[in-house]
């Protein structure tokens, strides 16, 4: 899927990040979400290599990246820790600043990166998310059903790890299919890659640690920044799936509260997985934003 890309292993302060790098030009950092890997960009990344240096990491503990054992304070898999990994990735590639595009959990890492390391982010695109604290505050009965995994994966004591581990393939397929507009939207090569990685107990554990952080440290960090009036200072675009539960939210207004300037964006005709369900529409929205001065 990534024949034109080179694979690198980059050590950070507490993780080893698997990264694919290809192309030439301005740096473009693409971040995947749950329960996927960098392979989610396989329909988009090859179309960008002629004009951008495209960087595709697996988040710590996901895919072929190696994360630390989860901690009881829920700090090691916080978006702050994951964003810090990106500074090591850019440094290892001798890159000062990048355009950052994040889907799902990658979007959460992306906006945390823009808040904590503003000097490293030229532009930010978040796909099908609103900030973590805003998500929790807006949870209702419908949200608890469609977003049950937010609560389930955050449960302590290894319960979700055990339950998912009983049949990881069924859980993964159910999760991916239930968030799409049309089932069967994933290529066989991408699905094989997701299954290969998700069958690993360490990946399941890291995913749960990620969501435990989402219910604790990530929420607290967001709340502190909002209270302090801290803003994302770079230009921001938000795109979301028209058939996703968040299509009923005023995404632009929500993100505007977090940005120094008005964000842009719109809904895309798809479910949750924009880069794979509707890559053409996603790319058509991204490219003009990338080129704006």
N, C-alpha and C positions, 0 to 999 in steps of 0.2 A: 504493500500500500504506500510505502514511503521510499521508493527506490532511489529518489534523488536526494535523500537526506542521510546525514552522518549521525551515528549514535554516539553519545558521550555519557560518561558517568562523572557527576560533579558532587564533591563532598561539601556539605554545609556544616554548621556547628553541631548538628545533632541528627543529620540524615544523609542519605546518599541518593541523589536525584538522577533518574534516568531521563535523558533529554535527546530529542532529535533536532538537528539543525540543518537547514537547507536554504539555498537561494542567495541573493545579494541585494543590498540596498538598506533602507531604513529598517531598524529592528522591530519585529512584530512578535509579541509573546502571546501565544494562544493557550488558554487554561481550560482543562476539561472539568466535568462535574461527576456527580455520583450517579450510578455505580460504575463509571466508565474509566477510560484511560485516554491518553493523547490520541488514540486511534479515532476518536469521535470527529477529528478534523480531517479525515482522509478524503472527503469530498471537496474540501475547501483549500487546504494547505497547498496541494500541488499547483493550484491556479494562482498562487501568490508569489511563487519563488522567483519569477522573472523581475519583480520589482521590490521585493522585501527579503530581508534575512528573517526567515520564519523559524521560531523557536517553540518547540513542543515538549514541555516537561510533563512527566507524571507527577502529580502532587505527592508529597511524602506519604508513604504507606500504601499508595495506590499503584496499580500497574506493576512496573518493574522497579519502581523506586523503593528504597528501604527506609522505613521510619523507625524511631526509637520505640521501646516498649511504652504503652500508654501509661500516663501518670494519673494519680488520684486527684490532682488539682486541675486537671483538664486544661493544661497549658501547652503541652507538647504537640497537640494536634489542633490548637487554636488557629484561626486565620492569621493572627499576628505571627505565629511561628512559621506557618506556611508562606506568608508573604516575605518573611525574612530569608527563607530559602531562595527566593527569587533574586535577592541582592547577590547571593553567592553565584547563582547561575549567570547573571549579567556580568559580574566581575570576571568570572572564568572565561567568558567570551569576549572580554575587553569592550563591553558595551556600556555606555553611560546611561542611556535613556531608551525606553521602548514604548511603542503603542501596545496597550494591553487589552486583550479581548478575553472575557471569562464567561463560561456557561455554567449555570447551576452553582455548585460549590466553588468552581473556578472563578465565577463572578464575585463571590464573597471574598475569596483571596485577592481578587483584583482590586476591589474597592478598598480593602484594608491596606493593600500595597500603596494605593494612591493616597490614603490618609497618613500612613506611617512613613512613607518614603516618597514624598511628593516630587522630589528632584529626579526620580528615576522614571516617572510616568509622563509621557508626552500627551497621550489621549487614553481614555478609558471607554470600553464598551462592555456593558453587562447584559447578558442574555437570559431572559425569563426569570429574573429575581427582583425582589426589593430588599432593602437592608434587613439584616437578621432581626434586629430589635423591632422593626416595623412589622415583620412577618409574625413574630410572637404576639405583638399587641393586637393584630388583626385576626387572630385565630378565632374562628367560630365553629359551629357544628359541622358545616360543610368542609371547612378547612381541616378539622380534626380527622375527617374521614378520608379526604383525598390526600392529605399530608400526614397520614398516620405514622409514617416512618420517622418524622421529626421526634415524636414521643417514644416510639418503639425502640429505635436505635440508641436513644439516650438513656435507656434503662440501665441501672448499674448491675454489678455482680456477674457479668458474663452471660446473662440470659439471652439477649438477642444474638450474640455470637453462637451460642449453642443451637438455638432454633434455626438460624440461617444455615449453619453448618450441617444440619441434617439433610438438606437438599438445596445446596447453593444454586444449582442450575435452574430449578423451578422458581426459586425466589428471584433470581436475576431476570429470567424471561418475563415473569409476571410484572416485575417493576418496570422494565423497559416498555413492554407492550401496553401497560395500563396508562402510561403517560404520553402515548402517541395519539395522533389523530387517526391514523390508519395502521393497523397491526401489520407487522412484516416490513416495517420501514427500514430495517437495518440490513446492511449487506452481510452475506454469510462470513466473509473474511473478518469484518468488524466484530460480529457476534462471537465468532470463534476466539478472537483476542480477548473480548470481555470475559468470556467463560473461562479461558485459560487462567486469567489473573484472579477472577473472583472465587475460583475454587480453592485458592490458597487461604489457609486459616489466618495468616498474618494480614492479608488484605481485608478480610472481614473484620478483624479486630481493629485495624486502623480506621475503617469506615465508621465503626461504632464510636471510636474515640473522637473522630471528627464531629459527629453529631452530639456527643456529650459536651464537647466544647461549645457547640452551637447553642446549647441550652444553658450554658453557664458563662464561661469566660468571654466568648464572642458577644453574647448579649450584653454583658457588663461593659465591655470595651466600647461597643456601639453607644450604649446609654451615656457613658462618660463623655464621649466625643460630642454627642448631640447636646448634652447639658452645657458643655464648654463652648459650643458654637463653632466647633471645628468643621471645616468644609473641604470638599474635594476641589482643588483649584484648577485642575486641567479640564479641557472640554470633555463632556460625557455624552454618550449615546446609550439608550436603552431600547432593546427590541424584545418582544415577548410573543409567545404563541397565542394565536387568536382562539384556539380551542382549549387552551390551558385555563385553570381556575383563576389565574391572575388577570385574565382578560377583562374581568369585571372591575378591576382596580384602576384608579387613575395613576398609572405608573409615572408619568411625567411629573405630576404634582408631588408625588411621594419623593422621587429622586431630587426634585428641585430643592427640597428642604435640606439636602445633603451636599448641594453643589454651590460653588461660588457664582456660577453663571447658569443660565437656563439650559437644561439638558435637551437633547433632541431624541426622536425615536418614534416608533409606531409598532403596531401589531403585524405579525407575519402569519400567513395562512398555513398553520401547522399546529402540532401539539407542543410538547415541552422541548423536544430535541431539534432545535432550529438548524444546526449545522448538518444534520443528516436527513431530516424530513423535508426541508425546503432549502437546500444549499444555494440554489440560484437566487432566490429572493433575499436570502441572508447576505450573500456576497454583493448583490446589487445595492443593498443598503450600506454595507460596510465601506466599499471602495470610495464613494464620494466623501464620506466622513474622514477616511484616512488622508485624502488629498487636500482637504480644506486647510487653509493656513490660519 
